Amino acid sequence: MAKINRKKQRRNLLILLCAFLLILGVFVKVVFMIVDTLFVSEQKVGEKQESKKENKLSKEDYTKYVVDELGNVPVMMYHGIHNIPSNETGYVGGNVDVDGYQRTAEAFRQDLQFYYDNGYRMIRLNDYINGNIDVEAGKSPICLTFDDGLENNILVTGTDKEGNINIDPNCAVGILESFKKKYPDFNVTATFFVNGGLFRQPEYNEQIIKWLVENGYDVGNHTYSHVDFTTTDEQIAQQEVGSVYAMLDEIIPGQYVNIVALPFGSPYSYDHELIPYIQSGLYKGKQYTTQSMLQVAWEADYSPYSNQFNPAFIKRIRAYDNNGQDFDIEMNFTTLETTKYISDGDPNTIVIPANKQDMLGNVYDKNVITY
């Protein structure tokens, strides 16, 4: 009987030993997996940091790339995007109307390809106004804006099983999203300025606005009824501006931009008597503040670091075709070939030619480098 017990004891000890070795093996394997994961992660971080370093230019490269962060920045003004062939509009190039405020989807795609191929990379309008330009080395910033909140800016064709909106691939946002996938480094974004009808799709308006801010776009103010500020008074001016802010505050509180795209570009002067009421006022007892106003101008605006830059009154380029005349796209970008902002790749520095030092304005606590 004693012998049998000893055999059982040896067998039990052997089972325990095997179990211990098995657990130890699993533990060692897990440790090696953790160490390997940490090593790979550290390697990837190092690769990202190295990649980021490569994005910055050395002083020797400034001359090669003609870096000039006091160069001009194009802010493009679009309205409607229509899915019709350009050769069927009856107007020049991709214009759908005589003034070129409406553009074909075909022409808009060509515009985006032109911007990308010519070294432009998109930035948020709000970042431009606040002197926050983060563009890769040797490239130039560009801002896109859309006025009027037209249905063809972001046309919803329905929803999926989860209730998410489906977007027409030939509307403005549909085209922008396709470029976002094709060129991740394009940094695709735009600011949409709405009136009281928002995007003219009552069933989807709130979903559209929320979708835009969740997907890297911005929404701003274009007044409630597209008012001409040169034909109204201070009370109506406050209603027109304040009511749109109030609508946006209900849908996306704190997520819209406090920027007003001036309908018709009016008032045309920063000294106009109604400017103060566009900039701040009361609507139904609630205070609003406007950081910046957008003009309907014809050329690129200054660098935010220029002493000529007025962040409260921004010029825009009308995105239209006119055979290279009257400040159309071709004329503006031909001029920009020698006057555009060219980045050094570091958002914390301002690199300029030495002969432009006297043109510096607000440098936003950034390090200024001359060459």
RAJO-V729762 format. One record per residue. N is the residue number from 1. PSI is psi as a letter, one per 30 degrees, with the letter a starting at -180 (none if undefined). OMEGA is omega in radians with two decimals (NA if undefined). D_LAST is the distance of its C-alpha to the last C-alpha in Angstrom with 1 decimal. Layout:
n,psi,omega,d_last
N,PSI,OMEGA,D_LAST
N,PSI,OMEGA,D_LAST
//
This chain:
n,psi,omega,d_last
1,e,3.14,97.2
2,e,3.13,95.1
3,e,-3.13,93.9
4,e,3.13,92.8
5,e,3.13,90.8
6,e,3.10,89.0
7,e,3.12,88.1
8,e,-3.14,86.7
9,e,3.14,84.7
10,e,-3.14,83.2
11,e,3.14,82.4
12,e,3.11,80.7
13,e,3.14,78.7
14,e,3.12,77.6
15,e,3.12,76.5
16,e,-3.14,74.6
17,e,3.13,72.9
18,e,3.13,71.9
19,e,3.13,70.5
20,e,-3.14,68.6
21,e,3.12,67.1
22,e,3.12,66.2
23,e,3.14,64.4
24,e,3.13,62.6
25,e,3.11,61.5
26,e,-3.14,60.1
27,e,-3.14,58.3
28,e,-3.14,56.7
29,e,3.13,55.6
30,e,3.12,54.1
31,e,3.14,52.2
32,e,3.13,50.8
33,e,3.13,49.8
34,e,3.13,47.9
35,e,-3.13,46.1
36,e,3.13,45.2
37,e,3.12,43.9
38,e,3.14,41.8
39,e,-3.14,40.3
40,e,3.14,39.6
41,e,3.14,38.0
42,e,3.13,35.8
43,e,-3.14,34.9
44,e,3.09,33.9
45,e,3.11,31.9
46,e,3.13,30.1
47,e,3.13,29.6
48,e,3.13,28.2
49,e,3.13,25.8
50,e,3.11,24.7
51,e,-3.13,24.4
52,e,3.11,22.2
53,e,-3.12,19.9
54,f,-3.13,19.7
55,f,-3.12,18.7
56,k,-3.13,15.3
57,k,3.01,12.5
58,l,-3.14,11.0
59,e,3.13,7.5
60,f,-3.12,9.2
61,f,-3.07,10.3
62,e,-3.14,7.4
63,e,-3.13,7.9
64,e,-3.11,11.6
65,f,-3.11,12.1
66,h,-3.12,10.2
67,k,3.12,9.3
68,j,-3.12,9.9
69,g,2.91,11.9
70,g,3.11,13.0
71,l,-3.07,14.9
72,l,-3.08,18.7
73,k,3.11,21.0
74,k,3.02,24.5
75,j,-3.00,27.5
76,k,3.13,30.4
77,j,3.05,33.9
78,l,3.01,36.9
79,c,-3.13,40.5
80,k,3.05,43.2
81,j,-3.01,43.0
82,k,-3.09,46.2
83,i,3.06,47.5
84,l,3.13,48.8
85,k,-3.13,47.7
86,e,-3.09,45.4
87,g,3.12,47.9
88,g,-3.07,50.6
89,f,-3.07,49.0
90,g,3.14,49.9
91,l,-3.09,46.5
92,k,3.03,43.3
93,b,-3.13,41.3
94,g,3.14,41.5
95,k,3.09,42.6
96,f,3.10,45.8
97,l,-3.04,46.4
98,e,-3.12,46.1
99,f,3.09,43.1
100,g,3.10,41.2
101,f,3.09,41.2
102,k,-3.02,43.1
103,l,3.11,41.7
104,l,3.08,43.3
105,e,3.12,42.6
106,e,-3.13,42.0
107,e,3.14,39.3
108,e,3.07,37.7
109,e,3.12,37.5
110,e,3.09,35.9
111,e,-3.10,33.4
112,e,3.11,32.3
113,e,3.10,32.1
114,e,3.14,30.0
115,e,-3.10,27.5
116,e,-3.09,27.4
117,f,-3.13,27.3
118,g,2.97,24.3
119,g,3.10,22.1
120,k,3.08,23.0
121,k,-3.03,24.0
122,k,2.98,26.2
123,l,3.11,25.6
124,k,3.11,28.2
125,e,-3.14,28.3
126,e,3.10,28.9
127,e,3.10,25.7
128,e,-3.12,23.7
129,e,-3.10,25.5
130,g,3.08,24.8
131,g,-3.14,21.0
132,i,-3.10,21.7
133,j,-3.12,19.8
134,j,-3.10,20.3
135,k,-3.09,19.6
136,l,-3.06,19.0
137,k,3.10,15.8
138,f,-3.13,15.4
139,l,-3.07,18.1
140,k,-3.13,18.7
141,l,3.05,21.0
142,k,3.09,24.4
143,k,3.08,27.3
144,k,3.07,31.0
145,k,3.10,33.7
146,k,3.13,37.5
147,l,2.95,39.8
148,f,3.13,43.6
149,h,-3.11,44.3
150,l,-3.12,46.1
151,e,-3.10,48.3
152,g,2.99,46.4
153,e,3.08,43.2
154,i,-3.04,44.8
155,j,3.14,48.3
156,k,-3.12,50.5
157,g,-3.13,53.2
158,a,3.12,55.0
159,l,3.10,54.6
160,a,-3.08,55.2
161,f,-3.14,57.8
162,f,3.13,55.6
163,g,3.11,55.0
164,k,-3.10,51.4
165,k,3.00,50.5
166,k,-3.03,50.2
167,k,3.11,47.6
168,k,-3.11,48.1
169,f,-3.12,45.7
170,g,3.01,45.4
171,l,-3.07,44.4
172,e,-3.12,40.8
173,e,3.09,40.5
174,e,3.12,42.5
175,e,3.11,40.0
176,e,-3.14,37.0
177,e,3.12,38.7
178,e,3.09,39.2
179,e,3.10,35.5
180,e,3.12,34.8
181,e,-3.09,37.0
182,e,-3.09,35.8
183,i,-3.14,32.0
184,f,-3.13,31.5
185,f,3.12,27.7
186,f,3.14,28.1
187,h,-3.01,28.5
188,k,3.08,31.3
189,l,3.09,32.1
190,l,3.07,33.2
191,k,-3.11,34.6
192,k,-3.10,38.2
193,k,-2.98,39.6
194,l,3.01,43.4
195,a,-3.11,46.3
196,f,3.13,49.7
197,g,-3.11,50.7
198,c,3.14,47.8
199,g,3.02,47.8
200,g,3.09,51.3
201,i,-3.02,52.8
202,e,-3.10,54.8
203,f,-3.03,56.0
204,f,-3.01,52.5
205,e,-3.10,50.2
206,e,3.10,49.7
207,e,3.14,49.2
208,e,-3.08,46.6
209,e,3.11,44.6
210,e,3.13,44.8
211,e,-3.11,44.0
212,e,-3.08,40.8
213,f,3.10,39.3
214,f,-3.08,40.5
215,g,2.97,38.7
216,g,3.10,35.2
217,l,3.12,35.8
218,l,3.13,36.0
219,k,-3.13,38.7
220,a,-2.94,38.4
221,k,3.10,40.7
222,g,-3.09,41.8
223,l,-3.02,44.8
224,e,-3.06,48.3
225,g,3.14,49.8
226,h,-3.04,46.7
227,k,2.99,47.5
228,j,-3.05,46.3
229,f,3.11,45.2
230,f,-3.09,46.0
231,g,-3.08,49.7
232,a,-3.13,50.3
233,a,-3.03,50.4
234,e,3.14,48.9
235,e,3.13,51.5
236,e,3.11,51.1
237,e,3.14,47.3
238,e,3.10,47.5
239,e,-3.10,50.0
240,e,-3.11,47.9
241,e,-3.05,44.8
242,e,-3.10,46.5
243,e,3.11,48.9
244,e,3.06,46.3
245,e,-3.13,44.5
246,e,3.10,48.0
247,e,-3.12,48.6
248,e,-3.14,45.4
249,f,3.09,46.0
250,e,-3.05,49.3
251,e,-3.11,48.0
252,i,-3.09,44.6
253,k,3.10,44.4
254,g,-3.08,40.9
255,f,3.10,39.4
256,l,3.12,38.8
257,k,3.13,35.8
258,i,-3.11,36.6
259,k,3.10,35.3
260,k,2.99,37.5
261,j,-3.02,37.1
262,j,3.09,38.9
263,k,-3.09,41.9
264,g,-3.07,41.8
265,g,-3.09,38.5
266,k,-0.04,40.7
267,l,-2.96,40.4
268,f,-3.13,37.8
269,k,3.11,36.6
270,f,-3.13,35.0
271,g,-3.10,37.5
272,k,-3.05,40.5
273,f,-3.14,43.3
274,f,-3.14,43.4
275,e,-3.14,39.7
276,f,-3.11,40.6
277,f,2.99,43.4
278,e,-3.10,41.1
279,e,3.11,38.7
280,l,-3.13,41.5
281,a,-3.13,45.3
282,k,3.01,48.4
283,j,-3.09,50.2
284,h,3.06,53.6
285,f,-3.13,52.8
286,k,-3.12,49.5
287,k,3.01,46.2
288,l,3.12,43.2
289,k,3.09,39.6
290,k,-3.13,37.2
291,e,-3.04,33.5
292,l,3.07,32.4
293,k,-3.11,34.0
294,k,3.11,33.2
295,l,2.93,33.9
296,i,-3.11,35.3
297,a,-2.99,32.5
298,g,-3.06,31.4
299,l,3.13,27.6
300,l,3.12,24.6
301,l,-3.08,23.5
302,l,2.97,20.3
303,k,3.11,17.9
304,f,3.13,19.5
305,g,-3.13,16.6
306,k,3.10,17.0
307,f,3.08,19.2
308,f,-3.10,21.4
309,k,3.04,22.3
310,j,-3.07,25.9
311,f,-3.12,26.6
312,f,-3.03,30.3
313,i,-2.96,30.6
314,k,3.06,28.8
315,k,3.10,28.9
316,l,3.08,30.0
317,k,3.05,30.4
318,k,-3.10,34.1
319,i,-3.14,34.3
320,l,-3.14,36.8
321,k,3.05,37.4
322,h,3.09,38.2
323,h,3.08,37.5
324,g,-3.12,33.9
325,l,3.04,35.0
326,h,3.03,35.1
327,h,3.04,31.9
328,a,-3.10,33.3
329,e,-3.11,31.3
330,e,-3.11,30.8
331,e,-3.12,29.6
332,e,-3.07,27.2
333,f,2.97,25.5
334,e,3.08,25.4
335,e,-3.10,23.4
336,f,3.11,21.1
337,e,-3.11,20.2
338,f,-3.08,17.6
339,g,-3.00,17.1
340,l,3.03,17.3
341,k,3.07,15.4
342,k,-2.99,13.9
343,l,3.02,13.8
344,f,3.09,11.9
345,f,-3.14,15.5
346,j,-3.11,15.5
347,f,-3.11,17.4
348,f,3.12,16.6
349,l,3.04,12.9
350,j,-3.10,11.1
351,k,-3.10,7.7
352,l,3.01,6.7
353,k,-3.07,5.2
354,e,-3.09,5.3
355,g,3.13,8.7
356,g,-3.07,10.0
357,e,-3.10,10.2
358,f,3.13,13.9
359,f,-3.12,14.6
360,k,3.05,14.4
361,c,3.12,17.8
362,k,-3.11,19.2
363,g,3.02,16.8
364,h,3.12,19.8
365,g,3.10,19.2
366,l,3.12,16.2
367,k,-3.13,13.3
368,k,3.12,10.3
369,k,3.08,6.8
370,l,3.11,3.8
371,none,NA,0.0
//
